[in-house]
Amino acid sequence: MGRVYATPEQYTAWTGQQAPADADRLLARASEDCDDALLSAVYAVDARGMPTDPAVITALAEAVCAQVEYRQATGDDGTGAADQWDSVSIGPVAMSGHRATPHAAGGVDLGPRAGRALARAGLLPGVIW
């Protein structure tokens, strides 16, 4: 498993809502989203690749919590499948247009609050959220 930047307890504190039953999985997926969005970001890390600057640690935790909240609100389970089509029918097959979603670096559908948390910490320079 890759780096995970927030805990279920941090999610509960940040959102004011109980963390979902599968919070560990959702936080891991959201952490991957943030990593993918930060492909060109430069910040100090330890031997495990975890950030060492307290401001970056806080920004990543907030961004991960915001990303989980965003995915929950859009009905995405963290697999990325929810943002693929506007509508789908199975019999007899009918697929509508591909949903146009805003993407951050790395093609990530990063939620607005997650993007703002990263941008405020200087991790997404030149990006306006």
Steps between C-alpha positions, in 0.01 A plus 500: 500500500619850423521799728181596683486861617194498727336275757132423558526711816631796299216453251245508785658812651527677163147423373317483831349171380573144597753340267347244259544131581755464218683821593846342487448397137345833403780697667760285321330566163473872574868505597581344161292772332697770683832334413397486133396867506838594649718343232718811472481623861822529695502461878722333760426137588638241737636155409144365458404784263281672757514882517699654783382863488205549740320729252527237225390224740192704594422592138519139386281379788239768423515429126453127555203558732351743246555251219315226689219744579486600131487139382229420755293799382535400133415137568845373405628205701864583436539276198460784251222319316229748600639782287521312173154539340205735530256211473517129429235238426569131474226356288506559211825687557480882497784721613489876506786748474817481702468723801723804484660543839767743609833329538812597683849400394525130432140491372358488853145612570605702802223656706503881527563508877784249463654712225471814710669333799794398281517836321500696830807300609677589175485142374305589185677814378326689225173311550190703581227321695 
